[in-house]
Structures are given as C-alpha cells and as structure tokens.
Amino acid sequence: MRLLSGLLKKFIRNGRLRVYDSAGAVHDFGSGIDGPTVTIRLHDKALSRKLALNPELVAAEAYMDGTLTCEDGATVHDFLELFSVNRSGLASAGSQKLLRRAWRGVKRWQQANPLGVAAKNVRHHYDLSTDLFRLFLDDGLNYSCAYYRDPETDTLEDAQQAKLVHIAAKLRLEPGMHVAEIGSGWGSLAIHLASQCGAKVTAINVSPEQLAISRQRVEAAGVADRVTFFERDYRDIEGRFDRVVSVGMMEHVGTAYFDTYFAKVRDMLTDDGFAMIHAIGRMTPPGTTGPFIRKYIFPGGYVPAMSEVFASLERVGLWAADNEILRLHYYYTIRHWRQRFAARRAEAAKLYDERFCRMWEFYLSAVELGFLHGSNMVFQLLLSRQRDAVPIVRDYIVDAERAMTDARSTAAPQAAE
C-alpha cells in the first residue's frame, strides 16, 4: 500500500478518498474541500501496487472485475468525478509522466487503422447488439453529440433532432443534391437529409449490424429510393458529390491517416461543393488515447487536437470555411445516456453480463466527465475546395435552422390531426 499511498497523497488535492485495503485498514487522502468524498475497498492485496503503476487502466479493470468496489453510498461516477477534479495532480506524478511518455512513443502503432484493421476496430464497438444501444439512446439511435438549446429543459430527443436540423442548415441543401455520408450510424442523418431536404444520399459504414438496421429504417421512412447504404471503408468511396458529411467518424481514423481522410473528402467534392465534419476534439496539444478506452471501448480511436486537424487541412489544400466549437453539448448528451443506462441496467445485464455493465458504467461516466472537467469538446468544420463555395456570412445557417424548425413545428399539429 506504500507505493499507492505515495501517489494518492500527491494526487488527491480536491475532495477526499477513503481507501480500505485488503487487510481492512483505512487510509484517507485529500482535504475534503472542493470535491466529493468517496470510499472504496480493495479486495486484492496485489491491487494497490498495480494501481500505483497504471491507475487509469487498473482502476477500470478492478472495478469491472469486482476487486475494487465503491462503498458508503458512493458510486463509480462519484469515484471518477473525484479523479476528474484531480486530473492535473495525476498527470504531474513522476511515474505517470513516464507512462504517458511511453504511450506517446507507440501512439502511431496504437492508432494504426489500415484497410481491414479499421473495420475490425469499429466493429468491436458498433457491432454490439442494437438492443443495448436502444436502452439509452434517443428513438433515432443517434450515437453522437446532440445540440442543446436549453440543457435544463431539452429532452435527449429534442437535442438530437436539433442536431440533425443544425447540420442540415449548415449543408445548405437543395432538392436533388447528392450527399455522401462517411460513417452513417443507424441512418438517422441520411433519413433526415432525404426526407426533409430532398437530397439523394450515398452512405457508407463498416458495421454490418448498423447497416442492417439502417436499411430497415429507410424503408420504414419511405426514402429507400433516395438513400443507399454500402458496407465500405471511406478510402474506397468513388464519385464526386455536392456535399460530404461525416459525423463521429474522424475519431476512428488515427493520426497517421488524417491526410488520407481529408484528401478523400477533398477529392469527393465537386468544385463548388463543401463538406461538414463533426468530430470530438481536444483543446490541448496532441496527446494519446487513455488505456481503458483504447483497450475496451474504441481500439484504434483517437481524439485529435485542433492543431493536428488544421495542419492536415493545410497539407491537403482544403479551405476551412467555418469552425464551430460545441464545448458542453456532449457533456449534456452523455449525462442523459448515463442516466438512461442506469435506469435500465438490469436489461443490459440480461443482454450481456455484470462485468459488461460495470465496464459500460465506467465508460459512460469517464467520457461524460471528460467533457465537463477535461479537455474534450466537439468541433464542426465546413471545408471546401474553393474559397467561395460556402457563403461568406454565416447568417444563412441561423436563417435555415429557424425556417426548418418553424416548418417542423407547423407540420406537427397537422400530422396529429
């Protein structure tokens, strides 16, 4: 316990952590000020040493395995919140500096996403049972950052619909325009662009599970004649399009392939076309993917720094016509997901098992807090080959968004009659 105690004394500066070791002895760390008070128990004698050497991964695995439990009314969310408000202390610890240096050394290898491997990495997460995602997502199965006008009153469904409208407004579509969607999820955006904007959509995905559901949904929505799905890597798309849209896909590309990704976007655009890229980013310099997320949730995934994104755009010769930073919207989104998952946890346990549920709890809490106390945010880029493809004043976005929202509000009572 001595090695772990040395780390925790430096690390816990806000709030308080009470640790019962495997022998039943209690150890207190922190001031109890400006943070939660959390009690945990370690059930394995060897666990304290492992935690001291690699706390981010070992804490997650110990919670998943039941060798680390939260007590006295604390939850794993409380535990991770305590870590979150003390993250600067952990990063400054000498052993953790060495660990992060080692991770940076193998960063490109960890994010290697060549053809074939990229699909395998994506399927690790997205080919889980759709019934699992139905437990906590909105009715449209939107598994990306929503757009909150009022986080206190907006439901998850309200915010995800507002996200679709916001993206459609940015794309400035006219009926008959041909849109390519890179990474189509369960099809909600493709359905929206086809049904509400009259676009023809070619959508690609490497998850057979998602594609099967997407095809069912476009049939049910009556837009199967305007939306075509392909099981295909983004590098294999052919043709040119009036618009290209990609939501929540760039995080799976990997740093070694940023230029490949943006060059493909450039080559897919018509001369006067433009693209909308929605992805998670970080406001800090380039870093690495945390070991728990990398191993269990998104293998091959990486959240880019804006400096990496813009450097790549410079190299491939694309205009960054607009960039909007959504700072807290994903925090509100994942908070809804976590609460919904907790309410239906027993159903998730029937689909998988208790260890899976603990892994999912750890995942949702960790990423939620990363958007509240960490460096993560979401960016929405508009990219074009020509400098004047996107209107030079962004008022058009707000005007189109209001018109779409008003039209939907007017149509809703009529549909109910």
C-alpha positions, 0 to 999 in steps of 0.5 A: 500500500506504500507505493499507492499511498505515495501517489494518492497523497500527491494526487488527491488535492480536491475532495477526499478518498477513503481507501480500505485495503485488503487487510481492512485498514483505512487510509484517507487522502485529500482535504475534503474541500472542493470535491466529493468524498468517496470510499472504496475497498480493495479486495486484492492485496496485489491491487494497490501496487498495480494501481500505483503503476497504471491507475487509469487502466487498473482502476477500470479493470478492478472495478469491472472485475469486482476487486475494487468496489465503491462503498458508503453510498458512493458510486463509480461516477462519484469515484471518477468525478473525484479523479476528474477534479484531480486530473492535473495532480495525476498527470504531474506524478513522476511515474505517470509522466513516464507512462504517458511518455511511453504511450506517446512513443507507440501512439502511431502503432496504437492508432494504426487503422489500415484497410481491414484493421479499421473495420475490425476496430469499429466493429468491436464497438458498433457491432454490439447488439442494437438492443443495448444501444436502444436502452439509452439512446434517443428513438433515432439511435443517434450515437453522437453529440446532440445540440442543446438549446436549453440543457435544463429543459431539452429532452435527449430527443429534442437535442438530437433532432436539433442536431440533425436540423443544425447540420442540415442548415449548415449543408445548405441543401437543395432538392436533388443534391447528392450527399455522401455520408462517411460513417452513417450510424443507424441512418438517422442523418441520411433519413433526415437529409432525404426526407426533409431536404430532398437530397439523394444520399450515398452512405457508407459504414463498416458495421454490418449490424448498423447497416442492417438496421439502417436499411430497415429504417429507410424503408420504414421512412419511405426514402429507400429510393433516395438513400443507399447504404454500402458496407465500405471503408471511406478510402474506397468511396468513388464519385464526386458529390455536392456535399460530404458529411461525416459525423463521429467518424474522424475519431476512428481514423488515427493520426497517421491517416488524417491526410488520407481522410481529408484528401478523400473528402477533398477529392469527393467534392465537386468544385463548388461543393463543401463538406461538414465534419463533426468530430470530438476534439481536444483543446490541448496539444496532441496527446494519446488515447487513455488505456481503458478506452483504447483497450475496451471501448474504441481500439484504434480511436483517437481524439485529435487536437485542433492543431493536428486537424488544421495542419492536415487541412493545410497539407491537403489544400482544403479551405476551412470555411467555418469552425464551430466549437460545441464545448458542453453539448456532449457533456449534456448528451452523455449525462442523459445516456448515463442516466438512461443506462442506469435506469435500465441496467438490469436489461443490459445485464440480461443482454450481456453480463455484470462485468459488461455493465460495470465496464459500460458504467465506467465508460459512460461516466469517464467520457461524460466527465471528460467533457465537463472537467477535461479537455474534450469538446466537439468541433464542426468544420465546413471545408471546401475546395474553393474559397467561395463555395460556402457563403461568406456570412454565416447568417444563412445557417441561423436563417435555415435552422429557424425556417426548418424548425418553424416548418417542423413545428407547423407540420406537427399539429397537422400530422396529429390531426 
